[in-house]
Amino acid sequence: MTGLALHHIRIRYGHLEAVQGVDLHVGDGERVCLIGANGAGKTTLLKAIAGLLPVHAGQIHFDGHSLLRRAPHDILRHGIALVPEGRGMFNQLSVAENLSLGAYTRTDPLAVRQEINRIYDSWPRLGERRHQPAGQLSGGEQQLLSIQRALLSRPRLLLLDEPTMGLAPLMTEAVFASLDMAHRDGVSILLVEQNARLALAHSDRAAIMETGRILITGASHALIDDPTVQAAYLGL
Amino acid sequence: MSILLQQLVNGLVLGSVYALVALGYTMVYGILGLINFAHGDVTMIGAMVALTSITALSGHLPWPAAVALGLIAAIAVCMVLGYFIERLAYRPLRHAPRLAPLITAIGVSIILQNLAMLIWGRQYLAFPALLPQTWFDIDGARITSIQLAILGIALTIMLILDFLVRHTRLGRAMRATAQSPQLAGLMGINANQIISITFLIGSALAAVAGLMVSAYYGLAHYYMGFLLGLKAFSAAVLGGIGQLRGAILGGLLLGVIESFGAGYIGVLTHGLLGSNYQDVFAFFVLIIVLMVRPSGLLGKPAADRA
């Protein structure tokens, strides 16, 4: 099976089971969003896929390879990049250095340089501040930097954890614009998002998670019109 | 004037050796938050290996070849040693409470001292008298060829290291790992590999410093790493631990302070204290600086350090 496949995943923090048997599939080039209340286990699930947390039981496969018991740096080399919650900036390193780190595993420096220049062209604020510490950027600029940095590793699957949290509407739009761009380039996306309406609008399929389980999955456009989903998650 | 200049030269030479050792402390602290108390003893092993190999080779080879091979041997031994110290003593304790690796570091230090005592004995070993005894006079101050070599080599190494950390892919990975090993992992950086490389570099610098200090004083001893390590550690703290340039500044400063202290303490105290108080003088200055700037001269306030 191509793409990402989670099979009966269980994750524990001590005695607490944060993820209680999750099955999920993200196909090649597909955009899947994961929505649900705080504490539902969404972040935990992303961290486990990226190798930051150990999985207690179940299987994770990506393009047929098992990802269990692999270190984060190894998983990145398999083509999965995580844009972590809180943006994960190297605050004291410059914008340019942060981008270079995104391309750490690449062996084609010329192409990397071109891609970084293209990023500066598309997001002039990043270009203007390329020599400033990333910690001095605004929250939205940091988020864009974090996404572009992750894309520089040329992932086939991009995991994003609450990329619009705390952002102004204009910046939220920019974040989704950059995700749409990545999707057009063929990158699959697994998005965890509080803003359910936007997440559903920018995804092909959605999974709704509550207390460690996936309750509902379906096509995003169908879920938008589902009355129970509307009542519980879209505030209608 | 000439005495002043002489003290300054002596201090800078001594200080550049401190700085090389201090860099090892500060690099490891920057990445692991660990004070590697065994680092001074790695320097001692470097001195012992260099001295022994040079002694064995002198007479068979011209002195530059003997010294070069002795240096290579010392670097190789120290790098292997540093690598395995991290792998066996520190890595298993990576997620243990901070006190555990600190105690282990002291344990490793004691093991290395005893190992050196078993191999080389308790007596002072003399550095073979084969280096040319030439000197230059500058305004009445005398700088020997050994001093000049120590200064030149140490400064070159520091410049290379500074460039490496600031402007190369490896350096970026080291700084990223220092800020957050987890986040570095998400960039595809193998933090364990970077930590091993850090120990390898620090140990190689210690080997060079070990050769320098034994050639400068003309001797080596299994216990020499203790005070040398303590001073280099102080130099790293003085400059701001975790900061590369801080270690260099702190090392040079400590050397100069010590040299001036030794030279003038008798005059200042009307003969009450002699030059044997030079060590006290250096640590006294360290305490004063830390009272005014707890994070060291180039250190950032604790809150926004990586």
Interface residues (C-beta under 8 A of the other chain):
Chain A: A50 G51 L52 A71 P72 H73 L76 R77 A81 L82 P84 G88 F90 N91 Q92 L93 E97 S100 L101 G102 Y104 T105 R149 S153
Chain B: R169 R172 A173 R175 A176 Q179 S180 Q182 L183 A184 G185 L186 M187 G188 I189 N190 A191 D304 A306
